[in-house]
Amino acid sequence: MRRSRSETLITTAALLVALALVVTGVAGVIRTQHDHTLKDLAGNTVTFDPGTIPAPEQQHKMSPTPAQPGDRLIVSAVGLDVPLGSLSAVDNEIEPPTFTSAYWIRNLGTTPSTPAAGTVFIAMHSLRNGGIGPGNYLYDTATGHARVKPGQTATVNGINYTITGTTTIAKPLISADTGIWANTPNRLVMITCLELPNGAPSQDNFIVTATRTTGR
């Protein structure tokens, strides 16, 4: 993963994933970061630092698609319940277009509806300076410790996974970590930025792994 972009006010560490793997789209009506009026999960406006907004052509290539009815990422034990859209990784980067939804990565692993075919990779934003993105539910910003615990359930479009662990990895190292990017059947990987309590730019990514629950 490349170092995240930083924004001010509710400064967000945009998830920029440098992937070592081959990385794909459908156009959806989602407001891009160019409108400067995106909200976090608490309804606060996210304001961007100058020069941090991705180029329009890159956003177009990622082809973010909004969630369809019933498409949701839920980890009820920590209160996470957000729409699940999709996008493609382009030029070794992933840029979720909103701060209120998670996104599965179309050109890595498998789709949420075919978990037996491989790993479902999901990316989402975390925010700092008081902002709340989907990723903030996964860990405690003040301490950097995981909120999610092994044995808890993550539900992806109605399919249940049992959380098996969490890890933190420096952004420059994640692209070479073959364990994270392994395409393993019935596996879920959720990725977000690990924000710092002092509001400084994120240096690490926070990874949650899970295995499909037997019988689902």
C-alpha positions in Angstrom: 0.0 0.0 0.0 1.1 3.4 -0.8 1.1 6.0 2.0 -2.4 7.4 2.4 -3.7 10.7 1.2 -4.4 13.2 4.0 -7.4 15.5 4.4 -8.1 18.1 7.0 -11.0 18.9 9.4 -12.1 15.3 9.6 -8.9 14.2 8.1 -9.2 10.9 6.3 -6.4 8.5 5.4 -7.6 7.5 2.0 -6.9 3.8 1.4 -4.3 3.6 -1.3 -3.3 0.0 -1.8 -0.2 -0.8 -3.8 -1.0 -4.3 -5.0 1.6 -6.7 -6.2 -1.1 -8.7 -7.9 -2.9 -8.2 -11.2 -5.5 -5.9 -10.5 -10.5 -4.4 -12.8 -15.1 -2.0 -13.4 -18.8 -0.8 -13.9 -19.8 2.8 -13.8 -22.1 3.7 -11.0 -23.7 7.0 -9.9 -21.5 7.8 -6.9 -20.4 11.3 -6.2 -16.6 11.6 -6.6 -14.2 13.3 -4.2 -14.1 16.2 -6.6 -17.3 17.7 -5.2 -15.7 18.3 -1.8 -19.0 17.6 0.0 -18.8 14.0 1.1 -19.9 13.1 4.6 -18.7 10.6 7.1 -21.0 8.2 8.9 -21.9 10.8 11.5 -22.9 13.3 8.9 -19.8 15.5 9.2 -18.3 17.0 6.1 -14.9 15.8 5.0 -12.6 18.6 3.8 -9.6 17.7 1.6 -6.1 19.0 1.8 -5.0 20.7 -1.5 -3.5 18.3 -4.0 -4.9 15.1 -2.4 -7.8 14.4 -4.7 -7.2 11.6 -7.3 -7.3 12.4 -11.0 -10.7 12.1 -12.7 -9.4 9.5 -15.2 -8.1 7.3 -12.3 -11.5 7.5 -10.5 -13.2 6.6 -13.8 -11.0 3.5 -14.3 -11.8 2.3 -10.8 -15.5 2.3 -11.9 -17.0 2.4 -8.4 -20.4 0.8 -8.3 -22.9 1.6 -5.4 -24.3 -1.2 -3.2 -27.4 -2.9 -4.5 -30.3 -3.7 -2.1 -29.1 -6.2 0.4 -25.5 -5.6 -0.3 -24.0 -4.9 3.2 -21.0 -5.5 5.3 -22.0 -6.1 8.9 -20.0 -6.9 12.0 -22.8 -6.6 14.6 -20.5 -7.1 17.6 -18.9 -3.7 17.0 -21.9 -1.9 15.4 -20.6 -1.9 11.9 -23.4 -2.1 9.3 -22.7 -0.3 6.0 -23.5 -0.6 2.3 -21.1 -2.7 0.3 -20.3 -1.4 -3.2 -17.5 -2.5 -5.5 -14.6 -1.1 -7.4 -11.5 -2.1 -9.3 -7.8 -1.5 -8.3 -6.1 0.6 -10.9 -2.4 1.5 -11.3 -1.7 -0.3 -8.0 -4.1 1.9 -6.0 -7.6 1.5 -4.5 -9.5 4.7 -3.7 -13.0 4.1 -2.1 -15.1 7.1 -3.4 -17.1 7.6 -0.2 -16.7 7.5 3.6 -19.9 5.7 4.3 -19.6 2.5 2.4 -17.2 -0.4 2.1 -16.1 -1.8 -1.3 -15.2 -5.2 -2.5 -12.4 -5.3 -5.0 -13.6 -6.8 -8.3 -10.3 -7.7 -9.8 -8.8 -9.5 -6.8 -10.0 -12.8 -5.3 -13.6 -13.7 -5.8 -17.1 -12.1 -5.6 -19.1 -12.0 -2.4 -21.6 -14.3 -4.0 -19.0 -17.0 -4.8 -17.0 -17.3 -1.6 -15.9 -20.9 -2.3 -14.0 -19.7 -5.3 -11.4 -17.6 -3.3 -10.9 -14.7 -1.0 -13.3 -11.7 -0.8 -11.2 -8.6 -0.5 -12.9 -5.5 1.0 -11.5 -2.0 1.4 -12.9 0.9 3.4 -11.9 4.3 4.7 -11.0 5.1 8.3 -11.0 8.7 9.5 -9.1 10.7 12.1 -9.7 14.1 13.9 -13.1 13.0 15.1 -14.4 11.5 11.8 -16.1 8.2 11.6 -15.6 5.9 8.6 -16.4 2.2 8.3 -12.9 1.2 9.3 -13.1 3.1 12.6 -15.5 0.4 13.8 -12.8 -2.3 13.4 -10.2 -0.7 15.8 -9.9 1.9 18.5 -8.2 5.0 17.2 -7.1 6.2 20.6 -5.2 3.0 21.3 -4.7 1.3 17.9 -6.1 -1.9 19.4 -8.6 -4.1 17.6 -12.3 -3.7 18.4 -13.1 -6.9 16.5 -12.2 -10.2 18.1 -11.6 -13.8 16.9 -14.8 -15.7 17.0 -17.1 -12.7 16.1 -19.1 -12.8 12.9 -18.7 -10.7 9.8 -21.6 -10.9 7.3 -21.0 -10.0 3.7 -24.2 -9.8 1.6 -25.8 -12.3 3.9 -22.9 -14.8 4.0 -21.3 -15.3 7.5 -17.6 -15.4 8.2 -15.9 -16.1 11.5 -13.2 -13.6 12.3 -9.9 -15.3 12.8 -7.5 -12.5 13.6 -6.2 -9.0 13.0 -2.8 -7.6 12.1 -1.1 -4.3 11.4 1.4 -3.9 8.6 3.4 -0.9 7.4 2.0 0.5 4.2 5.3 0.1 2.2 5.3 -3.6 3.0 1.7 -4.7 2.3 2.1 -5.2 -1.5 4.8 -7.9 -1.0 2.9 -9.8 1.7 1.8 -12.9 -0.2 -0.2 -14.1 2.9 -2.5 -11.2 2.7 -3.1 -11.4 -1.0 -3.5 -15.2 -1.2 -6.6 -16.2 -3.0 -7.9 -18.8 -0.5 -11.4 -20.3 -0.8 -14.0 -19.2 1.8 -11.7 -16.4 3.2 -12.5 -12.8 3.8 -9.9 -9.9 4.1 -10.9 -6.4 5.2 -8.4 -3.6 4.9 -8.4 -0.1 6.2 -5.9 2.5 7.3 -4.8 2.5 11.0 -5.2 6.1 12.1 -3.2 7.7 14.8 -4.7 9.4 17.9 -2.6 12.6 17.3 -4.1 13.1 13.8 -0.9 12.6 11.9 -1.0 10.7 8.6 -1.5 7.0 8.9 1.6 4.9 8.5 0.1 1.4 8.7 -2.8 -0.6 7.4 -5.1 -2.6 9.7 -6.1 -6.0 8.3 -8.9 -8.3 9.5 -9.1 -11.9 8.3 -12.1 -14.3 8.6 -13.2 -17.7 7.4 -16.6 -18.6 6.0 -18.8 -20.0 8.7 -19.6 -23.7 8.3 -23.0 -24.3 6.7 -23.3 -20.8 5.2 
